[in-house]
Amino acid sequence: MRIAYPALIASPNQKAHTTHTAKNCGAFTLHGAAEEVAVPLRRLAGL
């Protein structure tokens, strides 16, 4: 099984949702799923 996991997060950070996303991806992988996380690029302000 292949899972695409869209995540609207800035990684790395110290918020709980980043840890939650990483734990979910790890659990899916342990159960035999191929995991792909899609994280949007963020542009730096002023560049």
C-alpha positions in Angstrom: 0.0 0.0 0.0 1.2 3.5 -0.8 0.1 6.5 1.3 0.6 10.2 0.3 0.4 12.3 3.5 -0.1 16.0 2.8 1.1 18.0 5.7 0.8 21.8 6.1 3.6 22.1 8.5 6.9 23.9 8.8 9.5 21.3 9.7 11.4 21.2 12.0 9.6 23.1 14.7 8.6 22.6 18.3 4.9 22.3 17.9 2.9 19.1 18.6 1.5 18.6 15.0 5.0 18.1 13.6 5.7 15.3 16.1 2.2 13.8 15.4 3.0 13.7 11.6 6.3 12.0 12.2 4.8 9.4 14.5 1.9 8.7 12.1 4.4 8.2 9.2 6.5 5.8 11.4 3.4 3.8 12.3 2.3 3.5 8.7 5.8 2.3 7.7 5.9 -0.3 10.5 2.7 -1.8 9.1 4.1 -2.1 5.6 2.9 1.0 3.9 5.2 3.1 1.6 5.0 6.6 2.9 5.4 9.9 1.0 5.0 13.2 2.9 4.2 16.3 0.9 5.3 19.5 2.7 4.9 22.9 0.9 7.9 25.0 0.5 7.9 28.3 2.4 9.6 31.4 1.0 11.7 33.4 3.3 10.4 37.0 3.9 12.4 39.7 2.1 14.0 37.4 -0.5 
